[in-house]
Amino acid sequence: MALAARLWRFLPLRRGAAPGPRLPAGTSGSRGHCGHCRFRGFEVMGNPGTFKRGLLLSALSYLGFETYQVISQAAVVHAAAKVEEILEQADYLYESGETEKLYQLLTQYKESEDAELLWRLARASRDVAQLSRTSEEEKKLLVYEALEYAKRALEKNESHFAAHKWYAICLSDVGDYEGIKAKIANAYIIKEHFEKAIELNPKDATSIHLMGIWCYTFAEMPWYQRRIAKMLFATPPSSTYEKALGYFHRAEQVDPNFYSKNLLLLGKTYLKLHNKKLAAFWLMKAKDYPAHTEEDKQIQTEAAQLLTSFSEKN
């Protein structure tokens, strides 16, 4: 109705509608004067038929623009609904442990500009790379592919905690192929992105756990790597087992038993700090954790070996 009302103003009067006031025949003044009045009217109006057609075209153009806006808005809504549907499918496959099906689903949208799709694609690429049946050549390609997707996700949305988290993870993975110098050189960048992820979402246990791994890694860094780090940085990255332990406990507080590796690393960190009683407690939890993935099975095995190892020494 509002659109019709706006269009009505542009349309010419229908035949028989009351015209504006007219000069009656025989009014004072010469014929030439009356002719001059009619001539000035045509100067403004031009050809009446042409003027009416112009008004009609203007009205149709306006209607076309309004229609275009409605269609454009509908297309945006439809696209957003489709992305939501894809994300629901992706999250279901992830929770079900369908790693390869998830990757196949998301690679159909690898040209997407949506950060939510891109960081999930980075994660899926990395997960396929971690599968034992993935060849070394394929693994390397997938690791670099994952980094590219994570980088694009971050470019699209710098305020998304998952984009920061997966960019840091994938950058760390690439270091395995580029040597120890590159890995150490990227250390501060990786830490920065983990800290940003935690800042943006303090309730994400995985980001907190990963910050713990960063601390644990630099706490146990061997002497030769420390020498390389000193060559690269005036103040090389360093940390302590106590800091690592703090992050692992914080992750458990946020989301208890969320990840078997967090349980394992709590046990291993307590071993580094010579607290065998608490080490045994957390290693037992890691060993008994339900195995949903290949990684869970590997962690069960490692936890059992560590328990056997230090119980034999006692």
C-alpha positions in Angstrom: 0.0 0.0 0.0 2.8 2.4 0.8 4.5 1.7 -2.5 1.2 2.2 -4.4 0.6 5.5 -2.6 4.1 6.7 -3.6 3.5 5.6 -7.3 0.1 7.3 -7.5 1.8 10.8 -7.4 3.7 10.0 -10.6 0.7 8.8 -12.7 -1.2 11.1 -15.1 -4.9 12.0 -14.4 -7.4 9.6 -15.9 -9.7 10.8 -18.6 -12.6 12.7 -17.3 -10.9 13.9 -14.1 -11.5 17.5 -13.2 -8.8 19.6 -14.8 -7.3 22.7 -13.3 -8.9 26.2 -13.8 -9.2 27.4 -17.4 -9.6 30.9 -18.8 -13.2 31.4 -20.2 -13.7 32.3 -23.7 -14.1 36.1 -24.3 -12.0 37.2 -21.4 -10.4 40.6 -21.8 -7.2 40.8 -23.7 -6.2 40.1 -27.2 -6.3 36.7 -28.9 -2.5 36.9 -29.1 -2.3 37.2 -25.4 -4.3 34.1 -24.8 -2.2 32.3 -27.3 0.9 33.4 -25.4 -0.6 31.8 -22.3 -1.1 28.5 -24.0 2.4 28.7 -25.5 4.0 29.3 -22.0 2.1 26.2 -20.7 3.7 24.0 -23.5 7.1 25.4 -22.7 6.8 23.8 -19.3 4.9 20.7 -20.2 6.4 20.0 -23.6 4.4 17.4 -25.5 1.8 16.1 -23.1 2.0 12.5 -24.4 5.8 12.5 -24.0 5.5 13.9 -20.5 3.0 11.2 -19.5 5.2 8.5 -20.9 8.2 10.0 -19.0 6.2 9.9 -15.7 5.2 6.4 -16.3 8.7 5.2 -17.0 9.9 7.0 -13.9 7.2 5.2 -11.9 8.2 1.8 -13.4 11.9 2.5 -12.7 11.1 3.3 -9.1 9.0 0.1 -8.8 11.9 -1.9 -10.3 14.3 -0.4 -7.8 12.0 -1.3 -4.9 11.6 -4.8 -6.3 15.4 -5.2 -6.6 15.8 -4.2 -3.0 13.2 -6.7 -1.8 14.8 -9.5 -3.9 18.3 -8.6 -2.7 17.2 -8.7 0.9 15.5 -12.0 0.4 18.7 -13.4 -1.3 20.8 -12.3 1.7 18.4 -13.9 4.2 18.4 -17.1 2.1 22.2 -17.2 1.9 22.5 -16.7 5.7 19.9 -19.5 6.2 22.0 -21.8 4.0 25.2 -21.1 5.9 23.5 -21.9 9.1 22.3 -25.2 7.7 25.8 -26.1 6.6 27.2 -25.2 10.0 24.7 -27.4 11.7 25.6 -30.3 9.4 29.3 -29.6 10.0 29.0 -29.5 13.8 27.0 -32.7 13.8 29.7 -34.5 11.7 32.4 -33.1 14.0 30.7 -34.3 17.1 30.1 -37.7 15.5 33.8 -38.1 14.7 33.1 -38.2 10.9 36.4 -36.5 10.0 36.6 -37.3 6.3 32.9 -36.7 5.7 33.2 -33.3 7.4 36.1 -32.4 5.2 34.3 -33.4 2.1 31.3 -31.3 3.1 33.2 -28.2 3.9 35.6 -28.3 0.9 32.5 -27.7 -1.3 32.5 -24.2 0.2 36.2 -23.4 0.2 35.7 -20.2 -1.7 33.3 -18.9 0.9 33.9 -15.5 2.5 32.3 -16.7 5.8 34.7 -16.9 8.8 32.5 -19.5 10.5 32.9 -21.8 7.5 36.6 -21.1 7.0 37.8 -21.8 10.5 35.9 -25.1 10.5 37.5 -25.9 7.2 40.9 -25.2 8.7 40.1 -27.5 11.6 38.8 -30.3 9.3 41.9 -30.1 7.1 44.1 -30.4 10.1 42.1 -33.3 11.5 42.4 -35.2 8.2 46.1 -34.5 8.2 46.3 -36.1 11.7 44.7 -39.4 10.6 47.1 -42.4 10.6 46.1 -43.4 7.1 47.0 -40.0 5.6 50.3 -40.2 3.7 53.1 -37.8 4.6 52.8 -36.0 1.3 49.0 -35.5 1.8 49.6 -34.5 5.4 52.0 -31.7 4.4 49.5 -30.4 1.8 46.7 -30.4 4.3 48.7 -28.6 7.0 49.5 -25.7 4.6 45.9 -25.8 3.3 44.6 -25.5 6.9 46.8 -22.5 7.6 45.5 -20.7 4.5 41.9 -21.3 5.5 42.6 -20.1 9.1 44.3 -17.0 7.7 41.3 -16.2 5.6 39.0 -16.7 8.5 41.0 -14.2 10.5 41.0 -11.7 7.7 37.2 -11.9 7.5 36.6 -11.6 11.2 39.4 -10.5 13.6 36.9 -10.6 16.5 36.2 -14.3 16.3 38.1 -16.3 19.0 38.1 -19.5 16.9 39.8 -17.8 14.0 42.6 -16.7 16.3 42.8 -20.1 17.9 43.0 -22.1 14.7 45.4 -19.7 13.0 47.8 -20.2 16.0 47.4 -24.0 15.8 47.9 -24.2 12.1 50.9 -21.8 12.2 52.5 -24.1 14.8 51.9 -27.2 12.6 53.6 -25.5 9.7 56.7 -25.0 11.9 57.2 -28.8 11.8 58.0 -28.5 8.1 59.9 -25.3 8.2 62.4 -26.2 10.9 63.2 -25.2 14.5 64.2 -21.7 13.6 60.8 -20.9 12.0 59.0 -22.7 14.8 60.7 -20.6 17.5 60.4 -17.4 15.4 56.6 -17.9 15.3 56.4 -18.6 19.0 55.4 -15.1 20.1 52.9 -14.8 17.2 51.3 -18.1 18.3 51.1 -17.0 21.9 49.6 -13.7 21.0 46.8 -15.4 19.1 46.1 -17.9 21.9 45.9 -15.0 24.4 43.6 -13.1 22.0 41.3 -16.2 21.7 41.1 -16.4 25.5 40.4 -12.7 25.8 37.5 -13.0 23.2 36.1 -16.1 24.8 37.3 -16.9 28.4 34.9 -19.9 28.5 36.7 -21.8 25.6 38.6 -24.5 27.4 40.5 -25.5 24.3 42.2 -22.1 23.9 43.2 -22.2 27.6 44.5 -25.7 27.2 46.6 -24.7 24.2 48.1 -21.8 26.1 49.1 -24.4 28.7 50.8 -26.5 25.9 52.7 -23.4 24.8 54.0 -22.9 28.4 54.8 -26.6 28.8 56.7 -26.7 25.4 59.0 -23.8 26.4 59.4 -25.1 29.9 60.9 -28.3 28.6 62.8 -26.8 25.6 66.2 -28.5 25.3 69.4 -26.5 25.6 70.2 -26.5 21.9 66.9 -25.0 21.1 67.3 -22.4 23.8 70.6 -21.3 22.1 68.7 -20.9 18.7 66.1 -18.9 20.5 68.7 -16.6 22.0 70.1 -16.0 18.5 66.6 -15.0 17.2 65.3 -12.9 20.1 66.9 -10.5 22.6 64.4 -12.0 25.0 63.7 -15.5 23.8 60.3 -17.2 24.7 60.3 -19.1 27.9 57.9 -20.4 30.5 57.6 -22.7 33.5 55.8 -25.9 34.4 53.9 -24.0 37.1 52.4 -21.7 34.5 51.5 -24.6 32.3 49.8 -26.4 35.2 47.8 -23.2 35.9 46.4 -23.2 32.4 45.6 -26.9 32.4 43.7 -26.6 35.7 41.9 -23.5 34.5 40.8 -25.4 31.4 39.4 -28.2 33.6 37.5 -25.6 35.7 35.9 -24.1 32.6 34.9 -27.5 31.1 35.7 -30.6 33.3 36.9 -33.7 31.3 36.5 -31.9 28.0 39.7 -33.4 26.5 41.7 -36.4 27.2 45.0 -34.7 26.4 44.4 -32.0 29.0 44.1 -34.9 31.6 47.3 -36.4 30.3 49.2 -33.2 30.4 48.1 -32.5 34.0 49.6 -35.9 34.9 52.8 -35.2 32.9 53.2 -31.7 34.4 52.8 -33.1 37.9 55.5 -35.7 37.1 57.8 -32.8 36.0 57.1 -31.2 39.3 57.9 -34.5 41.1 54.4 -34.8 42.5 53.7 -38.5 41.8 50.5 -38.8 43.8 48.7 -36.1 41.8 50.4 -37.3 38.6 48.9 -40.8 39.1 45.5 -39.3 39.8 45.4 -37.4 36.4 47.0 -40.1 34.4 44.4 -42.6 35.6 41.7 -40.2 34.5 43.4 -40.0 31.1 43.7 -43.8 30.8 40.0 -44.3 31.7 38.8 -41.6 29.4 36.3 -42.9 26.8 38.1 -43.2 23.4 36.1 -41.4 20.7 39.0 -40.6 18.4 42.4 -42.0 17.4 44.0 -39.4 19.5 42.0 -40.6 22.6 43.3 -44.1 22.0 46.9 -42.9 21.7 46.5 -40.9 25.0 45.1 -43.9 26.8 48.2 -45.9 25.7 50.6 -43.2 26.8 48.9 -42.7 30.1 49.0 -46.4 30.8 52.7 -46.6 29.9 53.5 -43.7 32.2 51.6 -45.2 35.1 53.4 -48.5 34.7 56.7 -46.8 34.3 56.7 -44.8 37.5 54.9 -47.5 39.6 57.6 -49.9 38.8 60.2 -47.5 40.1 58.4 -47.3 43.3 
